[in-house]
Amino acid sequence: MAAVLENRTSLVIPTMPSACDPTIDDIEDMVSAQDPTPHERQYARKSIVPRSRRRKLDQQTTEELQTDSLIPGTQKIWMRTWGCSHNSSDGEYMAGQLAASGYKMTDDPAEADLWLLNSCTVKNPAEDHFRNSIKKAQEQDKKVVVAGCVPQAQPRMDYLKGLSIIGVQQIDRVVEVVDEAVKGHSVRLLGQKKDNGRRLGGARLDLPKIRKNPLIEIISINTGCLNACTYCKTKHARGDLASYPVEELVERARQSFQEGVCEIWLTSEDTGAYGRDIGTDLPTLLWKLVEEIPAGAMLRLGMTNPPYILEHLEEMAKILAHPRVYAFLHVPVQSASDSVLMDMKREYCADDFRRVVDFLKERVPGITIATDIICGFPGETESDFQETMELVQTYRFPSLFINQFYPRPGTPAAKMEQVPAHVKKQRTKELSALFHSYNPYDHKMGERQEVLVTEESFDAQYYVAHNKFYEQVLVPKNPEFKGKMVEVDIYETGKHYLKGRLVVESPVFTPSITQPLQPGEVSGLTQELNGLQKSSSSSSSSSWDSEQLKLLSVVFAILAILLVFILEKIY
């Protein structure tokens, strides 16, 4: 749960502007040196004597209803998250804490009182969407709280002035920040979590959360990285490597399975670097996690850069071949040109990447290797680009993330000589055409596969499952399949999917060791607290929302009148 506000009496009244420059690092630092002290405000107008005002009953009733709407914890919140699975996990944690505190999370931005916007700083378009959402919220007179990598990396941006900010390592204090934003205060929490001078991975892993998909748990195993890529803005936000202890990650996985999860995603800015700061490594963690995975449940490993996976190829091949681990690995190459990789400061050469791919393909037959490529990085020549084209032609990656280069403010690459925009666009188009020229799944036609069903397709026509190689398999939309391991025959293939038909009389296996949580249900709460949370959010006309809050507002009104009466006697 979020920490209790310290020194709450030091907060300023809602109409007072917050100090945003210099950056406010904590909720206790809301009052700037230039602001009048409480003593100065109290005696600035000595000639004014407060008088109690007699109100008619109907006027008082109206004011009570208005007071209700300002009590933190009674509002509706809409949250949007951009970016990677690490950001998604942060968003789930923030939603869980807010719901556990009494706020109602809504999918309708129009009915929300406050928008919580969780940003991504990887590309310009993502930040543009984020900035436009802030503007839209302000136009609709919504309260706004921003989170994620954009405000963490650049808190002084003009469009962030006056907004409350939650830093990427401060998500465990989201309730405090939202409480103050509801009351009209602007709060910024951007500090780093440390223990005896050592930087921690971030907020605790045992915080309440609302999983976007109750069947999938996203676990951040570390934050930050060891690289200093010249194009990367995320490093400015997430910082250097900070890993969670093995035992905490294992406990989080164990709890997830006890809540009905059947698939775990491990995520971070670089999973391959895990543990280097705390004296352990990724294979050690993975073997511990494998021991906790129930039969039929699956583990998916997140992105790893080539330099660190090279050190553990033997062990990683064994782990990826394990029946409860997806034979899938995301290894971004970015470019097949060594000169471009050097300018990027990627700390490996193209042959290192090839060695990783070739080794894993040999030891884990059928493994899916996903990769990223940046088109038009500063200084990239036509010859450099053709090397990248040859790499894709050779490996025919089934999953390829193609990115046109965008110079991010404050990065070294933004100061380099840029490739003309039309050239970047043309190269992106050429690489995309090559990628779409082959179908990686044609040879899968007619295969019989076991798949784990976890999602619904975007068009709502199918359920989405994944086979051992994390290839997307569309299956009939039968409610009995959700969260189950089923056997299918592949009867159709496409560029990004397979279609499977249930094998007649084949068993439907349930990997979950317990019933999954319901959508919107808070993870990590006791059964009693979950019941209270659900009852409090089930109806806006509940007894707590109406009778008790009205009574509370009457008490506040009486106290206010008594205070005015006391001040009259004093003066």
C-alpha positions as CSV (number, residue, x, y, z in Angstrom):
1,M,0.0,0.0,0.0
2,A,1.1,3.5,-0.6
3,A,3.0,5.2,2.2
4,V,1.1,7.6,4.5
5,L,1.5,11.3,3.8
6,E,4.1,12.8,6.1
7,N,3.6,16.4,7.4
8,R,0.2,16.7,5.7
9,T,-0.3,20.0,7.5
10,S,2.4,21.6,5.3
11,L,0.3,21.3,2.2
12,V,-0.9,24.5,0.5
13,I,-4.5,25.4,-0.3
14,P,-5.8,24.2,-3.7
15,T,-5.8,27.7,-5.3
16,M,-2.1,28.2,-4.7
17,P,0.1,27.5,-7.7
18,S,2.8,24.8,-7.2
19,A,6.5,25.4,-7.8
20,C,7.7,23.4,-10.8
21,D,11.1,25.0,-11.1
22,P,13.3,23.7,-9.6
23,T,11.9,20.2,-9.8
24,I,9.9,19.2,-6.7
25,D,11.2,15.8,-5.7
26,D,8.7,14.9,-3.0
27,I,5.2,15.7,-1.7
28,E,6.7,17.5,1.3
29,D,8.5,20.0,-1.0
30,M,5.4,21.5,-2.5
31,V,6.0,25.0,-0.9
32,S,8.8,26.9,-2.6
33,A,11.1,29.4,-1.0
34,Q,9.2,32.3,-2.7
35,D,5.8,31.3,-1.3
36,P,4.4,33.2,1.7
37,T,4.5,31.3,4.9
38,P,1.3,30.2,6.7
39,H,2.1,32.8,9.4
40,E,2.4,35.6,6.7
41,R,-0.9,34.6,5.1
42,Q,-2.7,34.5,8.4
43,Y,-1.8,38.1,9.3
44,A,-1.6,39.7,5.9
45,R,-5.2,41.1,6.3
46,K,-5.6,41.8,10.0
47,S,-8.5,44.2,9.5
48,I,-10.7,41.4,8.2
49,V,-12.7,39.6,10.9
50,P,-14.2,36.2,10.0
51,R,-17.9,35.9,10.5
52,S,-20.0,32.8,10.6
53,R,-22.6,32.7,7.8
54,R,-26.0,31.3,8.4
55,R,-27.1,29.0,5.6
56,K,-30.5,27.8,4.6
57,L,-31.0,24.1,4.7
58,D,-31.3,23.7,0.9
59,Q,-28.0,25.7,0.4
60,Q,-26.2,23.5,2.9
61,T,-27.4,20.3,1.2
62,T,-26.0,21.5,-2.1
63,E,-22.6,22.3,-0.5
64,E,-22.5,18.9,1.1
65,L,-22.9,17.2,-2.3
66,Q,-20.1,19.3,-3.7
67,T,-17.9,18.4,-0.8
68,D,-18.5,14.7,-1.4
69,S,-16.9,15.0,-4.9
70,L,-13.7,16.4,-3.5
71,I,-13.0,13.6,-1.0
72,P,-10.0,11.7,-2.4
73,G,-10.8,8.0,-3.2
74,T,-14.3,8.6,-4.5
75,Q,-13.4,9.6,-8.1
76,K,-13.3,7.7,-11.3
77,I,-9.9,7.3,-13.0
78,W,-9.1,6.5,-16.6
79,M,-5.5,5.3,-17.3
80,R,-3.7,4.9,-20.6
81,T,-0.3,3.3,-21.0
82,W,2.0,3.5,-24.0
83,G,5.2,1.5,-24.7
84,C,6.8,-1.7,-23.6
85,S,5.7,-4.5,-21.3
86,H,7.7,-2.9,-18.5
87,N,5.5,0.1,-18.8
88,S,2.4,-2.1,-18.9
89,S,3.5,-3.7,-15.7
90,D,3.9,-0.3,-14.0
91,G,0.5,0.7,-15.2
92,E,-1.1,-2.5,-13.7
93,Y,0.5,-1.8,-10.4
94,M,-0.7,1.8,-10.3
95,A,-4.3,0.7,-11.2
96,G,-4.2,-1.9,-8.5
97,Q,-3.2,0.5,-5.8
98,L,-5.7,3.1,-6.8
99,A,-8.6,0.5,-6.9
100,A,-7.5,-0.9,-3.5
101,S,-7.6,2.7,-2.1
102,G,-11.2,3.2,-3.2
103,Y,-10.9,4.8,-6.6
104,K,-12.9,3.4,-9.5
105,M,-10.9,2.5,-12.6
106,T,-13.0,3.2,-15.7
107,D,-12.6,2.3,-19.4
108,D,-14.5,5.5,-20.4
109,P,-12.3,8.6,-20.5
110,A,-15.4,10.8,-20.7
111,E,-16.8,9.7,-17.4
112,A,-13.4,9.9,-15.6
113,D,-12.6,12.7,-13.1
114,L,-8.9,12.2,-13.6
115,W,-6.7,10.9,-16.4
116,L,-3.5,9.0,-15.5
117,L,-1.3,8.9,-18.5
118,N,1.7,6.5,-18.5
119,S,4.1,7.5,-21.2
120,C,6.8,6.1,-23.4
121,T,9.9,8.0,-24.6
122,V,11.3,5.5,-27.2
123,K,9.9,7.3,-30.3
124,N,8.6,10.8,-31.2
125,P,5.2,9.5,-32.2
126,A,4.6,7.9,-28.8
127,E,5.4,11.2,-27.1
128,D,3.2,13.1,-29.5
129,H,0.3,10.9,-28.6
130,F,1.0,11.4,-24.9
131,R,1.2,15.2,-25.3
132,N,-2.0,15.3,-27.3
133,S,-3.8,13.3,-24.6
134,I,-2.7,15.8,-22.0
135,K,-4.1,18.6,-24.1
136,K,-7.4,16.8,-24.7
137,A,-7.7,16.2,-21.0
138,Q,-7.2,19.8,-20.2
139,E,-9.7,20.9,-22.8
140,Q,-12.3,18.6,-21.1
141,D,-11.4,20.0,-17.6
142,K,-10.1,16.7,-16.4
143,K,-7.5,16.4,-13.6
144,V,-4.2,15.0,-15.1
145,V,-1.4,12.9,-13.5
146,V,1.5,11.9,-15.8
147,A,3.8,8.9,-15.3
148,G,6.3,6.9,-17.3
149,C,9.6,7.6,-19.1
150,V,8.7,11.0,-20.7
151,P,8.3,13.1,-17.5
152,Q,11.0,11.1,-15.7
153,A,13.5,12.0,-18.5
154,Q,12.3,15.6,-19.2
155,P,10.2,16.9,-16.2
156,R,10.8,20.5,-17.3
157,M,9.0,20.3,-20.7
158,D,6.7,23.2,-21.1
159,Y,3.6,21.0,-21.6
160,L,4.3,19.3,-18.3
161,K,4.2,22.5,-16.3
162,G,1.8,22.5,-13.4
163,L,1.1,18.7,-13.8
164,S,1.6,16.1,-11.1
165,I,4.3,13.6,-12.0
166,I,5.0,10.1,-10.8
167,G,8.5,8.9,-11.4
168,V,9.2,5.4,-12.7
169,Q,10.6,4.3,-9.3
170,Q,7.8,6.0,-7.4
171,I,4.7,4.1,-8.6
172,D,4.2,2.8,-5.1
173,R,3.1,6.3,-4.2
174,V,0.6,6.8,-6.9
175,V,-2.3,7.0,-4.4
176,E,-0.7,10.0,-2.6
177,V,-0.1,11.8,-5.9
178,V,-3.6,11.2,-7.2
179,D,-5.1,12.3,-3.8
180,E,-3.3,15.6,-4.1
181,A,-4.1,16.1,-7.8
182,V,-7.8,15.6,-7.0
183,K,-7.6,18.4,-4.4
184,G,-5.9,20.7,-6.9
185,H,-2.3,20.3,-5.8
186,S,0.6,19.7,-8.1
187,V,3.0,17.1,-6.8
188,R,6.2,15.7,-8.4
189,L,7.9,12.5,-7.2
190,L,11.0,11.8,-9.3
191,G,13.5,10.4,-6.8
192,Q,15.5,7.2,-7.0
193,K,15.0,4.3,-4.5
194,K,18.2,3.3,-2.7
195,D,19.2,1.0,0.1
196,N,22.5,1.9,1.9
197,G,23.5,3.8,-1.2
198,R,22.7,1.0,-3.7
199,R,20.1,1.8,-6.3
200,L,17.1,-0.5,-6.1
201,G,15.1,-2.0,-8.9
202,G,12.1,0.1,-8.1
203,A,8.8,-0.3,-6.3
204,R,8.0,-3.5,-4.4
205,L,6.9,-6.5,-6.4
206,D,4.1,-7.4,-3.9
207,L,2.0,-4.3,-4.5
208,P,-1.6,-4.7,-5.5
209,K,-2.2,-4.7,-9.2
210,I,-4.9,-5.1,-11.8
211,R,-3.7,-7.3,-14.6
212,K,-4.9,-6.2,-18.0
213,N,-5.2,-9.9,-18.7
214,P,-6.0,-11.9,-15.6
215,L,-4.2,-14.9,-17.2
216,I,-0.9,-13.1,-17.8
217,E,1.5,-11.8,-15.2
218,I,4.2,-9.3,-16.3
219,I,7.2,-9.3,-13.9
220,S,9.9,-6.7,-14.2
221,I,13.1,-8.4,-13.2
222,N,15.3,-5.3,-13.3
223,T,15.1,-1.7,-14.4
224,G,17.7,0.3,-16.4
225,C,20.6,-1.2,-18.3
226,L,24.4,-1.2,-18.6
227,N,24.6,0.3,-22.1
228,A,24.8,3.9,-23.3
229,C,23.3,3.6,-26.8
230,T,23.5,7.0,-28.5
231,Y,19.9,7.0,-29.8
232,C,18.2,5.8,-26.5
233,K,16.1,8.2,-24.5
234,T,14.8,5.4,-22.1
235,K,18.2,5.3,-20.4
236,H,17.6,8.9,-19.3
237,A,14.5,7.8,-17.5
238,R,15.3,4.2,-16.3
239,G,19.0,4.8,-15.5
240,D,21.6,2.2,-14.8
241,L,21.0,-1.5,-14.1
242,A,19.2,-2.3,-10.8
243,S,18.0,-5.9,-10.3
244,Y,15.4,-7.4,-8.0
245,P,16.6,-10.3,-5.8
246,V,15.9,-13.8,-7.1
247,E,13.8,-14.7,-4.1
248,E,11.5,-11.7,-4.5
249,L,10.9,-12.6,-8.2
250,V,10.3,-16.2,-7.4
251,E,7.8,-15.2,-4.7
252,R,6.0,-12.9,-7.1
253,A,5.7,-15.7,-9.7
254,R,4.4,-18.1,-7.0
255,Q,1.8,-15.6,-5.9
256,S,0.7,-15.1,-9.5
257,F,0.1,-18.8,-10.1
258,Q,-1.9,-18.9,-6.9
259,E,-4.1,-16.3,-8.4
260,G,-4.9,-18.3,-11.5
261,V,-2.2,-16.9,-13.9
262,C,-1.1,-19.4,-16.6
263,E,1.5,-17.4,-18.4
264,I,4.4,-15.2,-17.1
265,W,6.3,-12.6,-19.0
266,L,9.7,-11.5,-17.8
267,T,10.5,-8.0,-18.8
268,S,13.1,-5.2,-18.4
269,E,15.2,-2.9,-20.6
270,D,17.6,-5.7,-20.9
271,T,16.9,-9.1,-19.3
272,G,20.2,-10.5,-20.4
273,A,22.0,-8.1,-18.0
274,Y,19.9,-9.2,-15.0
275,G,21.8,-9.8,-11.8
276,R,25.2,-8.3,-12.7
277,D,24.7,-5.6,-10.0
278,I,23.7,-8.1,-7.3
279,G,26.1,-11.0,-7.9
280,T,23.9,-13.4,-9.9
281,D,22.8,-13.9,-13.5
282,L,19.8,-14.7,-15.7
283,P,20.1,-18.5,-16.0
284,T,20.2,-18.7,-12.2
285,L,16.9,-16.8,-12.0
286,L,15.3,-18.8,-14.8
287,W,16.1,-22.2,-13.3
288,K,14.5,-21.1,-10.0
289,L,11.4,-19.8,-11.8
290,V,11.0,-23.0,-13.8
291,E,10.7,-24.9,-10.6
292,E,7.5,-22.9,-9.8
293,I,5.7,-23.2,-13.1
294,P,2.7,-25.6,-12.9
295,A,2.2,-28.2,-15.6
296,G,0.8,-26.6,-18.7
297,A,1.7,-23.0,-17.7
298,M,4.4,-21.2,-19.7
299,L,7.1,-18.6,-19.2
300,R,8.2,-16.1,-21.8
301,L,11.5,-14.3,-21.6
302,G,11.8,-10.7,-22.6
303,M,14.3,-8.7,-24.7
304,T,18.0,-9.3,-24.3
305,N,20.9,-7.5,-26.0
306,P,23.6,-9.7,-27.7
307,P,26.6,-8.9,-25.5
308,Y,25.0,-10.5,-22.4
309,I,23.3,-13.5,-23.9
310,L,26.6,-14.5,-25.5
311,E,28.0,-15.4,-22.0
312,H,25.2,-17.8,-21.3
313,L,24.4,-19.5,-24.6
314,E,24.7,-23.1,-23.3
315,E,22.5,-22.5,-20.3
316,M,20.0,-20.4,-22.2
317,A,19.6,-23.1,-24.9
318,K,18.7,-25.6,-22.2
319,I,16.2,-23.3,-20.6
320,L,14.5,-22.3,-23.9
321,A,14.2,-26.0,-24.7
322,H,12.3,-26.7,-21.4
323,P,8.7,-27.7,-22.0
324,R,7.4,-24.9,-19.7
325,V,9.4,-22.1,-21.4
326,Y,8.5,-20.6,-24.7
327,A,11.3,-21.3,-27.3
328,F,11.2,-17.6,-28.1
329,L,13.9,-14.8,-27.7
330,H,13.8,-11.2,-28.7
331,V,17.4,-10.1,-29.6
332,P,17.5,-6.7,-31.2
333,V,20.3,-6.3,-33.8
334,Q,19.4,-2.7,-34.9
335,S,21.8,-2.9,-37.9
336,A,24.0,-5.4,-39.7
337,S,26.7,-2.8,-40.3
338,D,29.5,-2.8,-37.8
339,S,30.3,0.9,-38.5
340,V,26.7,1.8,-37.7
341,L,26.7,-0.4,-34.6
342,M,29.8,1.4,-33.5
343,D,28.1,4.8,-33.9
344,M,25.2,3.4,-31.9
345,K,27.6,2.2,-29.2
346,R,25.9,-1.2,-29.2
347,E,29.0,-3.0,-27.8
348,Y,28.8,-5.9,-30.2
349,C,29.4,-6.6,-33.9
350,A,27.0,-8.2,-36.5
351,D,28.9,-11.5,-36.2
352,D,28.1,-11.6,-32.5
353,F,24.4,-11.5,-33.3
354,R,24.8,-14.2,-35.9
355,R,26.6,-16.4,-33.4
356,V,23.7,-16.1,-30.9
357,V,21.1,-16.9,-33.6
358,D,23.0,-19.8,-35.2
359,F,23.8,-21.4,-31.8
360,L,20.2,-21.2,-30.5
361,K,18.7,-22.4,-33.8
362,E,21.0,-25.4,-33.7
363,R,20.3,-26.3,-30.0
364,V,16.6,-25.3,-29.9
365,P,15.1,-26.5,-33.2
366,G,12.2,-24.3,-34.3
367,I,13.0,-21.5,-31.9
368,T,11.6,-18.1,-32.8
369,I,14.1,-15.2,-32.9
370,A,12.5,-11.7,-33.0
371,T,14.7,-8.7,-33.7
372,D,14.6,-4.9,-34.2
373,I,16.1,-2.8,-36.9
374,I,16.5,1.0,-37.2
375,C,16.4,2.4,-40.7
376,G,18.3,5.6,-41.4
377,F,20.5,6.0,-38.4
378,P,22.8,9.0,-38.7
379,G,25.8,8.2,-41.0
380,E,24.1,5.0,-42.4
381,T,25.2,4.6,-46.0
382,E,23.5,2.7,-48.8
383,S,26.2,-0.1,-48.3
384,D,25.4,-0.2,-44.6
385,F,21.7,-0.6,-45.3
386,Q,22.3,-3.4,-47.8
387,E,24.2,-5.4,-45.2
388,T,21.0,-5.2,-43.1
389,M,18.9,-6.3,-46.0
390,E,21.1,-9.3,-46.5
391,L,20.8,-10.3,-42.8
392,V,17.0,-10.2,-43.0
393,Q,17.1,-12.2,-46.3
394,T,19.3,-14.8,-44.7
395,Y,17.4,-15.4,-41.5
396,R,13.9,-14.4,-42.7
397,F,12.9,-13.4,-39.1
398,P,9.2,-14.3,-38.4
399,S,8.9,-11.3,-36.1
400,L,10.7,-8.1,-37.2
401,F,10.2,-4.7,-35.6
402,I,11.2,-2.1,-38.2
403,N,11.7,1.5,-36.9
404,Q,12.5,4.6,-38.9
405,F,15.1,6.6,-37.0
406,Y,13.8,9.5,-34.9
407,P,16.3,11.8,-33.2
408,R,15.3,12.0,-29.5
409,P,16.1,15.3,-27.8
410,G,19.1,15.1,-25.5
411,T,20.7,12.0,-27.1
412,P,24.1,12.0,-28.8
413,A,22.5,10.7,-32.0
414,A,20.3,13.8,-32.3
415,K,23.5,15.9,-32.7
416,M,24.9,13.6,-35.5
417,E,24.6,14.4,-39.2
418,Q,21.1,13.1,-40.1
419,V,20.2,10.9,-43.0
420,P,17.7,12.8,-45.2
421,A,14.1,12.1,-44.3
422,H,13.1,10.8,-47.8
423,V,16.0,8.4,-47.7
424,K,15.0,7.1,-44.2
425,K,11.5,6.6,-45.4
426,Q,12.6,4.8,-48.6
427,R,14.8,2.4,-46.7
428,T,12.0,1.7,-44.2
429,K,9.8,1.0,-47.1
430,E,12.3,-1.4,-48.8
431,L,12.9,-3.3,-45.6
432,S,9.2,-3.6,-45.0
433,A,8.7,-4.9,-48.5
434,L,11.4,-7.6,-48.0
435,F,9.8,-8.6,-44.7
436,H,6.4,-9.0,-46.3
437,S,7.8,-11.0,-49.2
438,Y,8.0,-14.3,-47.3
439,N,5.6,-16.3,-45.2
440,P,7.4,-17.9,-42.3
441,Y,4.7,-20.4,-41.4
442,D,3.9,-22.1,-44.6
443,H,5.7,-25.3,-43.5
444,K,3.5,-25.5,-40.4
445,M,0.4,-26.4,-42.5
446,G,-1.1,-29.7,-41.2
447,E,0.9,-29.8,-38.0
448,R,-0.7,-30.9,-34.7
449,Q,0.3,-28.6,-31.9
450,E,-0.4,-28.0,-28.2
451,V,-1.3,-24.3,-27.6
452,L,-2.1,-22.2,-24.5
453,V,-5.2,-20.0,-25.0
454,T,-4.8,-16.6,-23.2
455,E,-6.4,-13.8,-25.2
456,E,-9.1,-12.6,-27.6
457,S,-8.2,-11.5,-31.1
458,F,-8.5,-7.8,-32.0
459,D,-11.5,-8.5,-34.2
460,A,-13.1,-10.6,-31.4
461,Q,-13.7,-13.5,-33.9
462,Y,-11.2,-15.9,-32.3
463,Y,-9.3,-16.7,-29.2
464,V,-5.5,-16.2,-29.4
465,A,-3.2,-19.0,-28.3
466,H,0.5,-19.6,-28.6
467,N,2.4,-22.8,-29.3
468,K,5.8,-23.8,-27.9
469,F,7.5,-21.3,-30.2
470,Y,5.3,-18.4,-29.2
471,E,3.7,-18.4,-32.6
472,Q,0.2,-16.9,-32.6
473,V,-2.5,-19.5,-33.2
474,L,-6.1,-18.5,-33.7
475,V,-8.6,-21.0,-32.3
476,P,-12.4,-21.2,-32.2
477,K,-13.9,-18.8,-29.7
478,N,-15.1,-21.4,-27.2
479,P,-15.3,-20.1,-23.6
480,E,-14.1,-23.5,-22.4
481,F,-10.7,-22.9,-24.1
482,K,-9.8,-19.7,-22.2
483,G,-6.8,-20.2,-20.0
484,K,-6.5,-23.8,-21.1
485,M,-3.9,-25.9,-23.0
486,V,-5.6,-27.5,-26.1
487,E,-4.5,-29.6,-29.0
488,V,-5.2,-28.3,-32.5
489,D,-4.5,-29.1,-36.1
490,I,-3.2,-26.2,-38.2
491,Y,-5.4,-25.7,-41.3
492,E,-4.4,-22.2,-42.4
493,T,-1.3,-20.0,-42.2
494,G,-0.8,-16.2,-42.7
495,K,2.0,-13.7,-42.3
496,H,1.6,-13.3,-38.6
497,Y,-0.6,-16.2,-37.5
498,L,-1.7,-19.8,-37.8
499,K,-5.2,-21.1,-37.5
500,G,-6.0,-24.2,-35.5
501,R,-8.9,-26.6,-35.3
502,L,-9.5,-28.5,-32.1
503,V,-8.6,-32.2,-32.3
504,V,-11.7,-34.2,-31.7
505,E,-11.9,-35.9,-28.3
506,S,-8.5,-34.4,-27.3
507,P,-8.2,-33.4,-23.6
508,V,-8.5,-29.8,-22.6
509,F,-5.9,-29.3,-19.9
510,T,-6.2,-26.6,-17.2
511,P,-2.7,-25.3,-16.1
512,S,-4.0,-22.9,-13.5
513,I,-3.8,-24.2,-9.9
514,T,-6.7,-22.0,-8.9
515,Q,-9.5,-20.0,-10.5
516,P,-8.2,-16.8,-12.2
517,L,-9.1,-13.4,-10.9
518,Q,-12.0,-11.6,-12.6
519,P,-11.2,-8.7,-15.0
520,G,-10.6,-5.6,-12.9
521,E,-10.1,-7.6,-9.7
522,V,-7.1,-6.5,-7.6
523,S,-4.2,-8.9,-7.3
524,G,-2.4,-9.2,-4.0
525,L,-5.4,-8.4,-1.7
526,T,-6.9,-10.8,0.9
527,Q,-10.3,-12.2,0.0
528,E,-11.9,-9.9,2.6
529,L,-10.3,-6.8,1.1
530,N,-11.2,-7.9,-2.4
531,G,-14.8,-8.3,-1.4
532,L,-14.8,-4.9,0.2
533,Q,-13.2,-3.3,-2.9
534,K,-15.7,-5.0,-5.3
535,S,-18.7,-3.9,-3.2
536,S,-17.5,-0.3,-2.9
537,S,-17.0,-0.1,-6.7
538,S,-20.1,-2.0,-7.8
539,S,-22.5,0.9,-7.5
540,S,-22.0,4.7,-7.3
541,S,-25.2,4.8,-5.2
542,S,-23.9,2.4,-2.4
543,S,-24.4,3.3,1.2
544,W,-20.8,4.3,1.6
545,D,-20.9,6.6,-1.4
546,S,-24.1,8.4,-0.2
547,E,-25.0,8.1,3.4
548,Q,-21.6,7.9,5.1
549,L,-20.0,10.5,2.9
550,K,-22.9,12.9,3.5
551,L,-22.5,12.3,7.2
552,L,-18.7,13.0,6.9
553,S,-19.4,16.2,5.0
554,V,-21.8,17.4,7.7
555,V,-19.1,16.8,10.3
556,F,-16.6,18.8,8.3
557,A,-19.2,21.6,8.0
558,I,-19.8,21.7,11.8
559,L,-16.1,21.7,12.4
560,A,-15.7,24.6,10.0
561,I,-18.4,26.6,11.8
562,L,-16.8,25.9,15.2
563,L,-13.5,27.1,13.9
564,V,-15.0,30.4,12.6
565,F,-16.7,30.8,16.0
566,I,-13.4,30.3,17.9
567,L,-11.6,32.8,15.6
568,E,-14.3,35.4,16.3
569,K,-13.8,35.0,20.0
570,I,-10.1,35.4,19.6
571,Y,-10.3,38.6,17.7
